[in-house]
Amino acid sequence: MADHFVSEAFYLWDPDGLGIEVYADRPRGAWKHNGGELVMTTEDLDIGDLLEAGDDQPWTGMPPGTAIGHVHLHVGSLAEAERFYHAGLGLDKMVWTYPGALFLAAGYYHHHLGTNVWSPGPAAEEDEARLLEWELVLPSAEDVQGARESLRASGDTVADPWGTRLRLLKG
């Protein structure tokens, strides 16, 4: 559990050992900046405050409108991640001084993509659970084409420097 200043989060593990972050954003007006960089941290979560904000309704599943807000990728190098996802794809750098991580986004969100070098071991083997592909939904066909050209991709799917496939889709 963590308070990131921009959101409050719980961390879970799926049966394959892949991490899942369930979080709620704070209002954008409450986010702080230091120069051009968004301030994010990892502090203890105030559980009492969070419980008071909730209702006493029984769990019936994810609420309508729940979406995947961001994806985290373990990368081999933050500099290479910056070249591919910022310089190549065009995502904005939001947080770049967080130890071992680079957070990127579109539309000045806190992050749609977190890249980090925190992985304690080698990349997953072919027969192990891992992220094979993720989708980035862009507003228009022109945006998809621009991203393809910038990444020098011949189709709507391109692999990052570590082999994780990224599919570019029009929303």
C-alpha positions in Angstrom: 0.0 0.0 0.0 1.3 3.4 -0.8 0.5 7.1 -1.0 2.2 8.5 -4.2 0.9 12.1 -3.7 -0.9 11.8 -7.1 -2.8 8.6 -6.1 -3.4 6.1 -3.4 -2.5 2.5 -4.2 -2.8 -1.1 -3.1 -0.5 -3.7 -4.6 -1.5 -7.3 -5.4 0.0 -10.3 -7.1 -1.8 -12.4 -9.6 -1.4 -16.2 -9.6 1.6 -16.0 -12.0 3.4 -13.5 -9.7 2.7 -10.5 -11.9 2.1 -7.3 -10.0 -1.3 -5.4 -10.1 -1.7 -1.9 -8.7 -5.2 -0.9 -7.8 -5.3 2.9 -7.3 -7.4 6.0 -7.1 -6.1 9.3 -8.4 -6.2 12.4 -6.3 -7.7 15.5 -8.1 -5.2 16.9 -10.6 -5.4 20.3 -8.8 -3.8 18.6 -5.7 -0.8 17.3 -7.7 2.5 19.2 -7.0 5.3 20.1 -9.4 8.9 20.9 -8.8 10.0 22.9 -11.9 8.7 20.9 -14.8 8.6 17.6 -13.0 5.6 16.1 -11.3 6.2 15.2 -7.7 5.6 11.6 -6.9 6.8 9.6 -3.9 6.1 6.4 -2.0 4.8 7.1 1.5 2.7 5.1 3.9 -0.9 4.9 3.0 -3.4 6.4 5.6 -5.7 3.4 5.8 -8.1 5.0 8.2 -8.6 8.0 5.9 -9.2 5.7 2.9 -11.7 3.6 4.8 -13.6 6.7 5.9 -13.8 7.8 2.2 -15.3 4.4 1.2 -18.9 3.3 1.5 -20.1 0.2 3.4 -21.5 -1.5 0.3 -20.5 -5.1 -0.3 -18.0 -5.8 -3.1 -19.9 -6.6 -6.4 -17.0 -6.3 -8.8 -15.2 -3.5 -10.5 -17.3 -0.4 -10.9 -18.4 0.6 -14.4 -15.9 2.8 -16.1 -12.9 1.2 -14.4 -9.9 1.3 -16.7 -6.3 0.4 -16.8 -4.7 3.7 -16.0 -1.0 2.8 -16.5 1.4 -0.1 -17.2 4.8 -0.6 -15.6 7.6 -2.3 -17.5 10.9 -3.6 -16.2 13.5 -2.3 -18.6 17.2 -2.9 -19.0 18.1 0.8 -19.2 16.2 4.0 -18.4 18.2 5.8 -21.1 17.1 3.3 -23.7 13.5 3.5 -22.4 13.6 7.3 -22.7 14.9 7.0 -26.3 12.2 4.5 -27.3 9.1 5.8 -25.3 9.9 9.5 -25.1 12.0 10.4 -28.1 10.6 7.7 -30.4 6.9 7.3 -29.3 6.5 10.9 -28.1 5.3 10.3 -24.5 6.0 13.2 -22.2 8.5 12.7 -19.4 6.5 13.4 -16.1 8.9 12.1 -13.4 12.6 11.5 -14.1 14.3 11.7 -10.8 12.5 8.9 -9.0 15.2 6.3 -8.1 15.4 3.6 -10.8 12.3 4.8 -12.7 11.1 7.0 -15.5 7.4 7.9 -15.7 5.8 8.9 -19.0 2.4 10.0 -20.1 0.2 11.8 -22.6 -2.1 14.7 -21.8 -0.1 15.6 -18.6 -1.4 12.5 -16.7 0.9 11.4 -13.9 1.9 8.4 -15.9 0.5 6.0 -18.5 3.8 4.2 -18.6 6.2 3.5 -15.8 9.6 2.1 -16.7 11.9 0.9 -14.1 15.1 -1.1 -13.5 14.0 -2.7 -10.2 13.7 -6.2 -11.4 15.8 -8.4 -9.2 16.7 -11.0 -11.9 16.8 -12.0 -15.5 14.0 -11.6 -18.0 11.3 -14.3 -17.9 11.9 -17.4 -20.0 9.7 -18.4 -22.9 7.6 -20.8 -20.7 7.2 -18.2 -17.8 4.4 -15.7 -17.3 5.3 -12.3 -18.6 3.8 -9.4 -20.5 3.9 -10.3 -24.2 2.1 -7.3 -25.7 0.2 -4.2 -24.6 -1.9 -1.8 -26.5 -1.7 2.0 -26.7 -5.0 3.6 -27.9 -4.4 6.8 -29.7 -7.0 9.5 -30.6 -6.8 9.3 -34.3 -5.5 7.3 -37.3 -3.1 10.2 -37.9 -1.7 9.8 -34.4 -1.2 6.0 -35.1 0.6 6.8 -38.3 2.8 9.5 -36.7 3.8 7.0 -34.0 4.6 4.3 -36.6 6.7 6.7 -38.5 8.6 8.0 -35.5 9.3 4.5 -34.3 10.1 3.4 -37.9 7.5 0.6 -37.5 6.2 -1.1 -40.6 2.9 -2.1 -39.0 0.8 -1.3 -36.0 2.9 -3.5 -33.7 6.5 -2.6 -32.7 8.8 -4.2 -30.2 10.7 -2.1 -27.6 14.4 -2.7 -27.0 13.6 -5.7 -24.7 11.2 -7.4 -27.0 7.9 -6.4 -25.4 5.4 -5.7 -28.2 3.4 -2.5 -28.3 0.3 -2.4 -30.5 -0.7 1.1 -31.7 -4.5 1.4 -32.1 -6.9 4.2 -33.0 -9.5 4.9 -30.3 
